[in-house]
Amino acid sequence: MTRRALLRYLSALPAPGLFGQLRPDSFKVYSEGPRLLLRPQRLRLLRRERERHSLRWDQFETLWTAGAPFPESGWAQALRYRIADDRDAGTRAVAWAVGPADAARDNDLRQMAIVADWCEPIVSGDDKTQLTAKLKRGIADPRPPKSLPEARTKVFAALAIADDESAAAQKALQAFFDGFWNADFIAPLRNAKTSVSNPDAYALMEILHAIRDNLNFDLRDTFPEWFKDYPLLHLLAHYPAPWPAEENEFRIPADETIEKTGPDVRKAALSRAAELAMVAYDSNAASSQLLQGWLTNDRFLMRGAFGIPYEFLWANPYQPGLSYYHAPLAMHDEIGGQLFVRSSWEDDASWVGFFGGQLQLFKNGSVTRMDPAIAREPLDLDTAVVLFARDSTRFQVAKRENDSAVFIVGLEAGRSYHVEVDGEEMTEEHADPGGIVFLPEVPGGGVRLGPAPAGL
C-alpha cells in the first residue's frame, strides 16, 4: 500500500467513538481495584512478562537490584509490588506516600494515587486514613487544573478514594468532565486556542485509560475528528535525527524552546510513553499498527530509571505492527493550524514543522526557526513543498514523477483565497487557523494565489 493510499484509507475510517454517547452515564465508580492503568488483562500480561524474563522486566529488575535511584520512586515501587508480589517494595511505596510525598506537588499526588490504588491490599489503619485524607485534600483544591497533567492527577486521586469517599470522588470526576475536559480543553482545541504537545500526550492517554476503565466512556467521543488524526500527527512531530542519550537513543519531539534548552530527554521519554499507551488504548486501529512499528526498534527502548517503568508498563512486544515507512510523510492539522513534513523516514531526512505559531526547519542535524511571514524560496522536501505567501502571489513547483503536496504558509488565518494551478481550474481555498492552505496533489508548474473577494 502506498503512503497516499494509506492516508486515504485512514481518512475514510469512522472517527473513534463516533457513534458513542457524549457523556458518561454516571460518575459513580463501580470498578474493582486496581483501577489505575493496571486493569486485569494488563496485570496478567505483565506478570507473564516477569515469568518469561522479558527484556523490559529484566532491565527493570537490573536497575532495582543495583539500587538505582528511580526519579518517580513511589510508582516504581508500587509497580514492583504489584507485579512481583514484593511486599517490601509496597511497604516502602506506602511509607513514601504517607510521609514525605507532598499533595501540593502535582507529580507527587499522581504517584500517591497510584500507590493507594496498587498497594491497597497492604494499606491499613493510620496509613490508610492519612493517605485517603491527603488524596481528598488534593481533589478538594479549589484551583481548577490548568494543564493535562494537573487534570490527570485529579482524576487519579478521585478514582483512588472512590470506595472511601464516594461523594467527593463523584464530584471531582464530574467537575473534571464538565469543567476541565469540555470547557477548558475540548472547546479551546476546537477553536485552535490550544494544542497537545508530544510530552503532554502521555497525561492525555492516562486520562483516556482511566476514564474508559472506570466510567466505561471513551473521551474521544467528545471530539472524534481531532482524535482520529492525532496519532499520526504525533508521529510526524519528531525531529528525524535520533539523540544519543546515556542509556538509549531518543526520538526528540518538536519543541518550541529547543533553541534555548536543547534536546530534552525527559520530554522525549514522555512522548514515547504516550505512543506506547496509544497502542494499548486502541490496538486494532490502523494508526496504532503504524505506531507499533515505530516503537519496536530496540534502539529506542527506554533503559534508564525514569523510562523503564513506563516501558515495562505499556509495551506489548507481541502486538503486530506495520512499518512506519508506510505512514504519510506530511500531516496537516487543519483543526489546530499545524503541519509536519519529512523528506523521508531516514534518520538524515529534512523536516519542517509549523506549530505553536512558529515554523522550524530541521536539516543537517540542526533546527532553524523561520518566519512564515517573510518571503523566501520554497522549501522542497521531495514529497511536499512549503510556499511562503505573505508577500508573494506566484510560485513554481518542480515537476516530478508523482504529484506533490503543497502547503502555502504565512496567510491570514480564516481567510479565503483563489488558487490556480497550471492546467487546472481556479479553486477557492480557506486558510486554516495557522494561516495555512493545503493543496494535496499538485502536478508541478505554476501556482498563483490571491485573496478571494469578501462576500463571495
C-alpha positions as a LaTeX table, in Angstrom:
\begin{tabular}{lrrr}
\hline
Residue & $x$ (\AA) & $y$ (\AA) & $z$ (\AA) \\
\hline
Met1 & 0.00 & 0.00 & 0.00 \\
Thr2 & 1.42 & 3.42 & $-0.95$ \\
Arg3 & 1.60 & 6.24 & 1.57 \\
Arg4 & $-1.06$ & 8.20 & $-0.31$ \\
Ala5 & $-3.36$ & 5.19 & $-0.45$ \\
Leu6 & $-2.83$ & 4.60 & 3.26 \\
Leu7 & $-3.66$ & 8.23 & 4.08 \\
Arg8 & $-6.86$ & 7.98 & 2.04 \\
Tyr9 & $-7.74$ & 4.75 & 3.80 \\
Leu10 & $-7.21$ & 6.30 & 7.24 \\
Ser11 & $-9.25$ & 9.36 & 6.28 \\
Ala12 & $-12.15$ & 7.14 & 5.25 \\
Leu13 & $-12.27$ & 5.28 & 8.56 \\
Pro14 & $-15.03$ & 6.19 & 11.02 \\
Ala15 & $-13.80$ & 8.57 & 13.68 \\
Pro16 & $-13.07$ & 6.88 & 17.02 \\
Gly17 & $-16.17$ & 6.57 & 19.14 \\
Leu18 & $-18.25$ & 8.40 & 16.54 \\
Phe19 & $-21.45$ & 6.61 & 17.43 \\
Gly20 & $-20.91$ & 6.59 & 21.20 \\
Gln21 & $-22.55$ & 8.68 & 23.87 \\
Leu22 & $-21.33$ & 12.19 & 24.59 \\
Arg23 & $-21.39$ & 11.92 & 28.36 \\
Pro24 & $-20.80$ & 9.16 & 30.91 \\
Asp25 & $-23.98$ & 7.57 & 32.23 \\
Ser26 & $-22.76$ & 8.20 & 35.77 \\
Phe27 & $-19.72$ & 9.41 & 37.63 \\
Lys28 & $-20.08$ & 6.77 & 40.31 \\
Val29 & $-17.22$ & 4.26 & 40.25 \\
Tyr30 & $-18.11$ & 0.59 & 40.43 \\
Ser31 & $-14.91$ & $-0.98$ & 39.09 \\
Glu32 & $-12.74$ & $-3.13$ & 41.35 \\
Gly33 & $-9.10$ & $-2.34$ & 42.02 \\
Pro34 & $-6.56$ & $-1.86$ & 40.78 \\
Arg35 & $-8.36$ & 0.87 & 38.85 \\
Leu36 & $-5.45$ & 2.92 & 37.53 \\
Leu37 & $-3.85$ & 1.56 & 34.37 \\
Leu38 & $-3.27$ & $-1.97$ & 35.73 \\
Arg39 & $-6.55$ & $-3.50$ & 34.70 \\
Pro40 & $-6.80$ & $-7.31$ & 34.90 \\
Gln41 & $-5.69$ & $-8.07$ & 31.32 \\
Arg42 & $-2.62$ & $-5.86$ & 31.58 \\
Leu43 & $-1.78$ & $-7.14$ & 35.03 \\
Arg44 & $-1.81$ & $-10.72$ & 33.74 \\
Leu45 & 0.38 & $-9.75$ & 30.77 \\
Leu46 & 2.98 & $-8.04$ & 32.97 \\
Arg47 & 3.15 & $-10.92$ & 35.41 \\
Arg48 & 3.75 & $-13.28$ & 32.49 \\
Glu49 & 6.48 & $-10.94$ & 31.25 \\
Arg50 & 8.20 & $-11.27$ & 34.61 \\
Glu51 & 7.94 & $-15.07$ & 34.47 \\
Arg52 & 9.39 & $-15.04$ & 30.96 \\
His53 & 12.25 & $-12.72$ & 31.97 \\
Ser54 & 11.36 & $-10.38$ & 29.16 \\
Leu55 & 13.88 & $-7.75$ & 28.08 \\
Arg56 & 11.93 & $-4.93$ & 29.75 \\
Trp57 & 11.35 & $-6.74$ & 33.02 \\
Asp58 & 15.00 & $-7.80$ & 33.24 \\
Gln59 & 16.10 & $-4.20$ & 32.69 \\
Phe60 & 13.74 & $-3.01$ & 35.44 \\
Glu61 & 14.99 & $-5.81$ & 37.72 \\
Thr62 & 18.64 & $-4.99$ & 36.98 \\
Leu63 & 18.20 & $-1.35$ & 37.96 \\
Trp64 & 16.19 & $-2.33$ & 41.03 \\
Thr65 & 18.78 & $-4.85$ & 42.23 \\
Ala66 & 21.58 & $-2.36$ & 41.66 \\
Gly67 & 19.82 & 0.19 & 43.87 \\
Ala68 & 19.38 & 2.70 & 41.05 \\
Pro69 & 17.53 & 5.84 & 42.17 \\
Phe70 & 14.17 & 5.89 & 40.39 \\
Pro71 & 13.13 & 9.53 & 39.87 \\
Glu72 & 9.49 & 8.56 & 40.43 \\
Ser73 & 10.14 & 6.17 & 43.28 \\
Gly74 & 6.57 & 5.89 & 44.55 \\
Trp75 & 5.00 & 4.40 & 41.48 \\
Ala76 & 8.12 & 2.37 & 40.56 \\
Gln77 & 7.97 & 0.69 & 43.99 \\
Ala78 & 4.23 & 0.15 & 43.68 \\
Leu79 & 4.71 & $-1.40$ & 40.23 \\
Arg80 & 7.25 & $-3.84$ & 41.56 \\
Tyr81 & 4.98 & $-4.76$ & 44.46 \\
Arg82 & 2.04 & $-5.45$ & 42.18 \\
Ile83 & 3.97 & $-7.45$ & 39.56 \\
Ala84 & 6.46 & $-9.34$ & 41.75 \\
Asp85 & 4.45 & $-9.56$ & 45.00 \\
Asp86 & 7.38 & $-7.76$ & 46.64 \\
Arg87 & 5.83 & $-6.69$ & 49.94 \\
Asp88 & 8.93 & $-4.75$ & 50.98 \\
Ala89 & 8.67 & $-2.60$ & 47.83 \\
Gly90 & 4.99 & $-2.00$ & 48.52 \\
Thr91 & 5.68 & $-1.07$ & 52.12 \\
Arg92 & 8.27 & 1.47 & 51.04 \\
Ala93 & 5.85 & 2.92 & 48.48 \\
Val94 & 3.18 & 3.37 & 51.15 \\
Ala95 & 5.68 & 4.90 & 53.60 \\
Trp96 & 6.70 & 7.44 & 50.96 \\
Ala97 & 3.09 & 8.28 & 50.07 \\
Val98 & 2.04 & 8.71 & 53.69 \\
Gly99 & 5.22 & 10.51 & 54.72 \\
Pro100 & 7.34 & 12.82 & 52.53 \\
Ala101 & 5.05 & 12.88 & 49.48 \\
Asp102 & 3.53 & 16.35 & 49.13 \\
Ala103 & $-0.06$ & 16.54 & 47.87 \\
Ala104 & 0.62 & 20.11 & 46.72 \\
Arg105 & 3.10 & 18.80 & 44.15 \\
Asp106 & 1.29 & 17.50 & 41.10 \\
Asn107 & 3.53 & 14.55 & 40.32 \\
Asp108 & 3.67 & 13.53 & 43.98 \\
Leu109 & $-0.13$ & 13.47 & 44.12 \\
Arg110 & $-0.31$ & 11.38 & 40.95 \\
Gln111 & 2.10 & 8.83 & 42.41 \\
Met112 & 0.24 & 8.84 & 45.74 \\
Ala113 & $-2.96$ & 7.91 & 43.92 \\
Ile114 & $-1.19$ & 5.05 & 42.14 \\
Val115 & 0.30 & 3.81 & 45.42 \\
Ala116 & $-3.11$ & 3.96 & 47.14 \\
Asp117 & $-4.67$ & 2.01 & 44.28 \\
Trp118 & $-1.98$ & $-0.57$ & 43.54 \\
Cys119 & $-0.92$ & $-1.18$ & 47.14 \\
Glu120 & $-4.44$ & $-1.23$ & 48.56 \\
Pro121 & $-4.07$ & $-4.80$ & 49.95 \\
Ile122 & $-1.32$ & $-3.68$ & 52.33 \\
Val123 & $-2.58$ & $-0.18$ & 53.22 \\
Ser124 & $-4.49$ & $-0.21$ & 56.50 \\
Gly125 & $-5.03$ & 1.59 & 59.78 \\
Asp126 & $-3.48$ & 5.02 & 60.19 \\
Asp127 & $-1.66$ & 4.74 & 56.86 \\
Lys128 & $-4.95$ & 4.34 & 55.02 \\
Thr129 & $-6.58$ & 7.18 & 56.93 \\
Gln130 & $-3.67$ & 9.55 & 56.28 \\
Leu131 & $-3.29$ & 8.61 & 52.61 \\
Thr132 & $-7.02$ & 8.99 & 51.92 \\
Ala133 & $-7.02$ & 12.36 & 53.66 \\
Lys134 & $-4.07$ & 13.60 & 51.58 \\
Leu135 & $-5.74$ & 12.50 & 48.35 \\
Lys136 & $-9.05$ & 14.06 & 49.37 \\
Arg137 & $-7.28$ & 17.37 & 50.05 \\
Gly138 & $-5.72$ & 17.11 & 46.61 \\
Ile139 & $-9.04$ & 16.82 & 44.80 \\
Ala140 & $-10.68$ & 19.42 & 47.04 \\
Asp141 & $-8.18$ & 22.09 & 45.95 \\
Pro142 & $-10.48$ & 24.84 & 44.56 \\
Arg143 & $-7.96$ & 25.93 & 41.96 \\
Pro144 & $-9.02$ & 24.43 & 38.61 \\
Pro145 & $-6.41$ & 22.38 & 36.74 \\
Lys146 & $-4.57$ & 24.39 & 34.11 \\
Ser147 & $-2.97$ & 21.54 & 32.18 \\
Leu148 & $-3.48$ & 17.94 & 31.14 \\
Pro149 & $-1.03$ & 16.66 & 33.81 \\
Glu150 & $-2.88$ & 18.55 & 36.57 \\
Ala151 & $-6.26$ & 17.28 & 35.34 \\
Arg152 & $-4.92$ & 13.74 & 35.11 \\
Thr153 & $-3.77$ & 13.88 & 38.71 \\
Lys154 & $-7.20$ & 14.93 & 40.00 \\
Val155 & $-8.83$ & 12.09 & 38.06 \\
Phe156 & $-6.36$ & 9.60 & 39.53 \\
Ala157 & $-6.85$ & 10.88 & 43.08 \\
Ala158 & $-10.64$ & 10.72 & 42.75 \\
Leu159 & $-10.56$ & 7.15 & 41.47 \\
Ala160 & $-8.13$ & 6.08 & 44.20 \\
Ile161 & $-10.51$ & 7.15 & 47.01 \\
Ala162 & $-13.79$ & 6.27 & 45.30 \\
Asp163 & $-14.56$ & 3.47 & 47.78 \\
Asp164 & $-13.98$ & 5.50 & 50.94 \\
Glu165 & $-15.06$ & 8.94 & 49.70 \\
Ser166 & $-17.65$ & 8.15 & 47.03 \\
Ala167 & $-19.40$ & 11.54 & 47.05 \\
Ala168 & $-16.15$ & 13.50 & 46.85 \\
Ala169 & $-14.87$ & 11.26 & 44.06 \\
Gln170 & $-18.06$ & 11.65 & 42.00 \\
Lys171 & $-17.99$ & 15.42 & 42.46 \\
Ala172 & $-14.35$ & 15.61 & 41.35 \\
Leu173 & $-14.90$ & 13.41 & 38.29 \\
Gln174 & $-17.94$ & 15.40 & 37.18 \\
Ala175 & $-16.05$ & 18.67 & 37.70 \\
Phe176 & $-13.23$ & 17.29 & 35.57 \\
Phe177 & $-15.59$ & 16.33 & 32.74 \\
Asp178 & $-17.80$ & 19.43 & 32.72 \\
Gly179 & $-15.12$ & 21.90 & 33.70 \\
Phe180 & $-11.65$ & 20.99 & 32.51 \\
Trp181 & $-12.37$ & 18.48 & 29.77 \\
Asn182 & $-15.28$ & 20.11 & 27.93 \\
Ala183 & $-14.77$ & 23.77 & 28.80 \\
Asp184 & $-11.01$ & 24.16 & 29.21 \\
Phe185 & $-9.64$ & 21.50 & 26.85 \\
Ile186 & $-12.05$ & 20.42 & 24.10 \\
Ala187 & $-13.53$ & 23.88 & 23.45 \\
Pro188 & $-10.11$ & 25.57 & 23.01 \\
Leu189 & $-8.94$ & 22.59 & 20.96 \\
Arg190 & $-11.87$ & 23.10 & 18.58 \\
Asn191 & $-11.05$ & 26.81 & 18.31 \\
Ala192 & $-7.29$ & 26.29 & 17.82 \\
Lys193 & $-6.59$ & 28.06 & 21.12 \\
Thr194 & $-4.64$ & 25.11 & 22.50 \\
Ser195 & $-2.78$ & 22.05 & 21.27 \\
Val196 & $-1.30$ & 18.89 & 22.73 \\
Ser197 & 2.49 & 18.71 & 22.78 \\
Asn198 & 4.05 & 15.27 & 22.43 \\
Pro199 & 5.16 & 15.15 & 26.10 \\
Asp200 & 1.68 & 16.22 & 27.34 \\
Ala201 & 0.17 & 13.44 & 25.25 \\
Tyr202 & 1.16 & 10.98 & 27.96 \\
Ala203 & $-1.05$ & 12.69 & 30.56 \\
Leu204 & $-3.82$ & 12.73 & 27.96 \\
Met205 & $-3.50$ & 8.99 & 27.43 \\
Glu206 & $-3.53$ & 8.27 & 31.16 \\
Ile207 & $-6.78$ & 10.25 & 31.40 \\
Leu208 & $-8.33$ & 8.33 & 28.50 \\
His209 & $-7.37$ & 4.97 & 30.00 \\
Ala210 & $-8.59$ & 5.88 & 33.50 \\
Ile211 & $-11.98$ & 7.22 & 32.36 \\
Arg212 & $-12.70$ & 4.33 & 29.99 \\
Asp213 & $-11.60$ & 1.71 & 32.51 \\
Asn214 & $-13.74$ & 3.08 & 35.33 \\
Leu215 & $-16.64$ & 5.02 & 33.79 \\
Asn216 & $-16.97$ & 2.97 & 30.61 \\
Phe217 & $-16.76$ & 6.10 & 28.49 \\
Asp218 & $-14.44$ & 6.90 & 25.60 \\
Leu219 & $-13.44$ & 10.56 & 25.88 \\
Arg220 & $-12.55$ & 10.58 & 22.19 \\
Asp221 & $-16.31$ & 10.72 & 21.52 \\
Thr222 & $-16.28$ & 14.38 & 22.57 \\
Phe223 & $-14.11$ & 15.39 & 19.58 \\
Pro224 & $-13.71$ & 12.42 & 17.21 \\
Glu225 & $-12.44$ & 14.47 & 14.26 \\
Trp226 & $-9.34$ & 15.51 & 16.17 \\
Phe227 & $-8.63$ & 12.19 & 17.88 \\
Lys228 & $-8.83$ & 10.28 & 14.59 \\
Asp229 & $-5.75$ & 12.03 & 13.17 \\
Tyr230 & $-3.82$ & 12.72 & 16.35 \\
Pro231 & $-1.70$ & 9.50 & 16.50 \\
Leu232 & $-0.17$ & 10.15 & 13.07 \\
Leu233 & 0.24 & 13.86 & 13.82 \\
His234 & 2.11 & 12.85 & 16.98 \\
Leu235 & 4.31 & 10.51 & 14.95 \\
Leu236 & 5.30 & 13.25 & 12.47 \\
Ala237 & 6.00 & 15.73 & 15.28 \\
His238 & 9.54 & 14.43 & 15.91 \\
Tyr239 & 12.82 & 15.68 & 14.52 \\
Pro240 & 14.31 & 13.00 & 12.24 \\
Ala241 & 17.74 & 12.55 & 13.82 \\
Pro242 & 17.90 & 10.33 & 16.95 \\
Trp243 & 19.52 & 11.77 & 20.06 \\
Pro244 & 22.16 & 9.54 & 21.73 \\
Ala245 & 21.42 & 9.70 & 25.46 \\
Glu246 & 23.36 & 7.79 & 28.10 \\
Glu247 & 21.01 & 4.79 & 28.33 \\
Asn248 & 19.49 & 4.63 & 24.84 \\
Glu249 & 18.69 & 6.72 & 21.80 \\
Phe250 & 15.67 & 9.00 & 21.81 \\
Arg251 & 13.48 & 10.47 & 19.12 \\
Ile252 & 13.19 & 14.12 & 20.10 \\
Pro253 & 9.69 & 15.63 & 19.86 \\
Ala254 & 9.10 & 19.00 & 18.23 \\
Asp255 & 9.81 & 21.64 & 20.85 \\
Glu256 & 9.15 & 25.37 & 20.75 \\
Thr257 & 12.06 & 26.00 & 23.14 \\
Ile258 & 14.69 & 23.70 & 21.65 \\
Glu259 & 16.90 & 26.59 & 20.51 \\
Lys260 & 17.26 & 27.69 & 24.14 \\
Thr261 & 17.17 & 24.39 & 26.02 \\
Gly262 & 18.49 & 21.84 & 23.54 \\
Pro263 & 17.06 & 18.32 & 23.28 \\
Asp264 & 15.09 & 17.34 & 26.39 \\
Val265 & 15.26 & 13.59 & 27.03 \\
Arg266 & 12.56 & 13.78 & 29.73 \\
Lys267 & 10.12 & 15.17 & 27.16 \\
Ala268 & 11.29 & 12.51 & 24.70 \\
Ala269 & 10.66 & 9.76 & 27.26 \\
Leu270 & 7.12 & 11.01 & 27.93 \\
Ser271 & 6.48 & 11.24 & 24.19 \\
Arg272 & 7.47 & 7.58 & 23.75 \\
Ala273 & 5.40 & 6.59 & 26.78 \\
Ala274 & 2.42 & 8.30 & 25.15 \\
Glu275 & 2.92 & 6.27 & 21.97 \\
Leu276 & 3.07 & 3.03 & 23.96 \\
Ala277 & $-0.14$ & 3.99 & 25.78 \\
Met278 & $-1.85$ & 4.91 & 22.48 \\
Val279 & $-1.21$ & 1.45 & 21.08 \\
Ala280 & $-2.52$ & $-0.12$ & 24.28 \\
Tyr281 & $-5.66$ & 2.03 & 24.15 \\
Asp282 & $-6.75$ & 1.07 & 20.63 \\
Ser283 & $-4.54$ & $-1.73$ & 19.40 \\
Asn284 & $-6.69$ & $-2.52$ & 16.34 \\
Ala285 & $-6.58$ & 0.96 & 14.82 \\
Ala286 & $-4.51$ & 1.35 & 11.66 \\
Ser287 & $-2.65$ & 4.27 & 13.23 \\
Ser288 & $-1.79$ & 2.11 & 16.26 \\
Gln289 & $-0.27$ & $-0.52$ & 14.00 \\
Leu290 & 1.96 & 2.14 & 12.44 \\
Leu291 & 2.89 & 3.42 & 15.91 \\
Gln292 & 3.71 & $-0.14$ & 16.96 \\
Gly293 & 6.10 & $-0.40$ & 14.03 \\
Trp294 & 7.67 & 2.88 & 15.17 \\
Leu295 & 8.07 & 1.53 & 18.73 \\
Thr296 & 9.57 & $-1.90$ & 18.13 \\
Asn297 & 13.12 & $-0.77$ & 17.30 \\
Asp298 & 15.11 & $-1.63$ & 20.44 \\
Arg299 & 17.49 & 1.27 & 19.83 \\
Phe300 & 14.80 & 3.42 & 21.41 \\
Leu301 & 13.72 & 1.12 & 24.24 \\
Met302 & 13.94 & 3.24 & 27.39 \\
Arg303 & 16.50 & 1.64 & 29.69 \\
Gly304 & 17.01 & 4.36 & 32.29 \\
Ala305 & 15.45 & 4.60 & 35.74 \\
Phe306 & 12.90 & 7.20 & 34.61 \\
Gly307 & 11.76 & 5.48 & 31.42 \\
Ile308 & 11.88 & 1.76 & 32.15 \\
Pro309 & 8.77 & 1.65 & 34.40 \\
Tyr310 & 6.74 & 3.25 & 31.58 \\
Glu311 & 8.34 & 0.95 & 29.01 \\
Phe312 & 7.51 & $-2.15$ & 31.05 \\
Leu313 & 4.00 & $-1.00$ & 31.95 \\
Trp314 & 2.81 & $-0.29$ & 28.41 \\
Ala315 & 4.89 & $-2.14$ & 25.84 \\
Asn316 & 3.39 & $-5.23$ & 24.22 \\
Pro317 & 6.10 & $-6.85$ & 22.06 \\
Tyr318 & 3.56 & $-9.41$ & 20.82 \\
Gln319 & 1.35 & $-6.76$ & 19.23 \\
Pro320 & 1.71 & $-6.87$ & 15.42 \\
Gly321 & 2.67 & $-3.65$ & 13.73 \\
Leu322 & 3.12 & $-2.07$ & 10.33 \\
Ser323 & 6.32 & $-0.45$ & 9.17 \\
Tyr324 & 6.12 & 3.28 & 9.79 \\
Tyr325 & 7.71 & 3.69 & 6.36 \\
His326 & 4.14 & 3.31 & 5.11 \\
Ala327 & 2.99 & 6.31 & 7.12 \\
Pro328 & 2.39 & 9.59 & 5.27 \\
Leu329 & 5.35 & 11.94 & 5.20 \\
Ala330 & 3.16 & 15.02 & 5.58 \\
Met331 & 0.37 & 15.68 & 8.07 \\
His332 & $-1.79$ & 18.78 & 8.11 \\
Asp333 & $-3.77$ & 19.58 & 11.25 \\
Glu334 & $-6.44$ & 21.80 & 9.76 \\
Ile335 & $-8.24$ & 22.00 & 13.12 \\
Gly336 & $-5.27$ & 23.37 & 15.01 \\
Gly337 & $-3.41$ & 25.08 & 12.16 \\
Gln338 & $-0.30$ & 22.90 & 12.31 \\
Leu339 & 1.72 & 20.93 & 9.80 \\
Phe340 & 4.62 & 18.49 & 9.86 \\
Val341 & 6.57 & 17.30 & 6.81 \\
Arg342 & 9.51 & 14.92 & 6.36 \\
Ser343 & 11.52 & 14.31 & 3.21 \\
Ser344 & 11.79 & 10.59 & 4.08 \\
Trp345 & 11.71 & 8.23 & 7.05 \\
Glu346 & 15.50 & 8.01 & 7.18 \\
Asp347 & 17.39 & 9.50 & 10.12 \\
Asp348 & 19.09 & 12.08 & 7.89 \\
Ala349 & 15.81 & 13.42 & 6.48 \\
Ser350 & 14.89 & 17.09 & 6.34 \\
Trp351 & 11.83 & 18.14 & 8.33 \\
Val352 & 9.53 & 21.14 & 8.55 \\
Gly353 & 7.11 & 21.80 & 11.39 \\
Phe354 & 4.65 & 24.62 & 11.90 \\
Phe355 & 3.35 & 24.54 & 15.48 \\
Gly356 & 2.90 & 26.95 & 18.36 \\
Gly357 & 2.85 & 29.81 & 15.86 \\
Gln358 & 6.40 & 29.18 & 14.65 \\
Leu359 & 7.93 & 27.43 & 11.66 \\
Gln360 & 11.00 & 25.26 & 12.19 \\
Leu361 & 13.30 & 23.63 & 9.66 \\
Phe362 & 15.40 & 20.66 & 10.72 \\
Lys363 & 18.25 & 19.95 & 8.32 \\
Asn364 & 21.75 & 18.51 & 8.68 \\
Gly365 & 21.27 & 17.89 & 12.38 \\
Ser366 & 20.19 & 21.37 & 13.46 \\
Val367 & 16.98 & 23.35 & 13.94 \\
Thr368 & 16.41 & 26.74 & 12.33 \\
Arg369 & 13.43 & 28.92 & 13.15 \\
Met370 & 11.89 & 30.63 & 10.14 \\
Asp371 & 9.35 & 33.44 & 9.94 \\
Pro372 & 6.44 & 32.26 & 7.78 \\
Ala373 & 5.52 & 35.89 & 7.09 \\
Ile374 & 8.80 & 36.62 & 5.28 \\
Ala375 & 9.05 & 35.84 & 1.58 \\
Arg376 & 11.69 & 33.23 & 0.75 \\
Glu377 & 12.38 & 30.45 & $-1.70$ \\
Pro378 & 10.07 & 27.43 & $-1.43$ \\
Leu379 & 11.17 & 24.60 & 0.84 \\
Asp380 & 11.16 & 21.46 & $-1.29$ \\
Leu381 & 11.14 & 18.26 & 0.79 \\
Asp382 & 10.66 & 15.91 & $-2.19$ \\
Thr383 & 7.21 & 14.67 & $-1.18$ \\
Ala384 & 5.89 & 18.10 & $-0.17$ \\
Val385 & 6.66 & 21.73 & $-0.88$ \\
Val386 & 6.21 & 24.66 & 1.51 \\
Leu387 & 5.48 & 28.03 & $-0.14$ \\
Phe388 & 5.80 & 31.37 & 1.67 \\
Ala389 & 2.93 & 33.57 & 0.54 \\
Arg390 & 2.73 & 36.64 & 2.77 \\
Asp391 & 4.40 & 38.83 & 0.12 \\
Ser392 & 4.28 & 36.55 & $-2.92$ \\
Thr393 & 1.44 & 35.55 & $-5.23$ \\
Arg394 & 3.22 & 33.43 & $-7.86$ \\
Phe395 & 5.23 & 30.25 & $-7.28$ \\
Gln396 & 6.84 & 27.49 & $-9.26$ \\
Val397 & 6.57 & 23.88 & $-8.12$ \\
Ala398 & 9.10 & 21.44 & $-9.58$ \\
Lys399 & 7.71 & 18.70 & $-11.78$ \\
Arg400 & 8.38 & 15.16 & $-10.60$ \\
Glu401 & 7.14 & 11.65 & $-11.21$ \\
Asn402 & 4.44 & 11.88 & $-8.53$ \\
Asp403 & 2.33 & 14.90 & $-7.64$ \\
Ser404 & 3.48 & 16.99 & $-4.68$ \\
Ala405 & 1.59 & 18.02 & $-1.59$ \\
Val406 & 1.84 & 21.80 & $-1.31$ \\
Phe407 & 1.49 & 23.85 & 1.87 \\
Ile408 & 1.11 & 27.61 & 1.49 \\
Val409 & 2.02 & 29.37 & 4.76 \\
Gly410 & 2.05 & 32.95 & 6.00 \\
Leu411 & $-1.57$ & 33.65 & 5.05 \\
Glu412 & $-4.29$ & 35.35 & 7.04 \\
Ala413 & $-5.97$ & 32.81 & 9.28 \\
Gly414 & $-9.56$ & 32.05 & 8.27 \\
Arg415 & $-9.43$ & 34.00 & 5.00 \\
Ser416 & $-10.49$ & 32.57 & 1.63 \\
Tyr417 & $-8.05$ & 32.59 & $-1.31$ \\
His418 & $-8.29$ & 31.90 & $-5.01$ \\
Val419 & $-5.69$ & 29.34 & $-6.09$ \\
Glu420 & $-4.89$ & 28.49 & $-9.70$ \\
Val421 & $-2.51$ & 25.69 & $-10.70$ \\
Asp422 & $-1.27$ & 25.44 & $-14.30$ \\
Gly423 & $-3.65$ & 23.37 & $-16.36$ \\
Glu424 & $-6.37$ & 23.32 & $-13.73$ \\
Glu425 & $-9.40$ & 25.44 & $-12.92$ \\
Met426 & $-9.21$ & 28.08 & $-10.22$ \\
Thr427 & $-10.39$ & 26.91 & $-6.79$ \\
Glu428 & $-11.28$ & 28.73 & $-3.62$ \\
Glu429 & $-9.32$ & 27.57 & $-0.57$ \\
His430 & $-9.76$ & 28.50 & 3.08 \\
Ala431 & $-6.72$ & 29.26 & 5.24 \\
Asp432 & $-6.74$ & 27.28 & 8.50 \\
Pro433 & $-6.25$ & 28.83 & 11.98 \\
Gly434 & $-2.49$ & 28.82 & 11.41 \\
Gly435 & $-2.77$ & 30.66 & 8.08 \\
Ile436 & $-2.07$ & 27.52 & 6.01 \\
Val437 & $-3.65$ & 26.40 & 2.75 \\
Phe438 & $-3.10$ & 22.75 & 1.87 \\
Leu439 & $-3.14$ & 21.52 & $-1.75$ \\
Pro440 & $-2.89$ & 17.71 & $-1.57$ \\
Glu441 & $-1.85$ & 16.96 & $-5.17$ \\
Val442 & $-0.07$ & 19.49 & $-7.37$ \\
Pro443 & 1.38 & 18.09 & $-10.62$ \\
Gly444 & 4.11 & 20.72 & $-10.88$ \\
Gly445 & 4.24 & 24.04 & $-12.67$ \\
Gly446 & 2.98 & 27.48 & $-11.76$ \\
Val447 & 0.80 & 28.25 & $-8.80$ \\
Arg448 & $-0.99$ & 31.61 & $-8.48$ \\
Leu449 & $-2.65$ & 32.90 & $-5.35$ \\
Gly450 & $-4.88$ & 35.83 & $-4.50$ \\
Pro451 & $-7.41$ & 36.79 & $-1.82$ \\
Ala452 & $-10.96$ & 35.88 & $-2.66$ \\
Pro453 & $-13.26$ & 38.93 & $-2.73$ \\
Ala454 & $-15.16$ & 39.35 & 0.51 \\
Gly455 & $-18.74$ & 38.15 & 0.46 \\
Leu456 & $-18.30$ & 35.79 & $-2.47$ \\
\hline
\end{tabular}
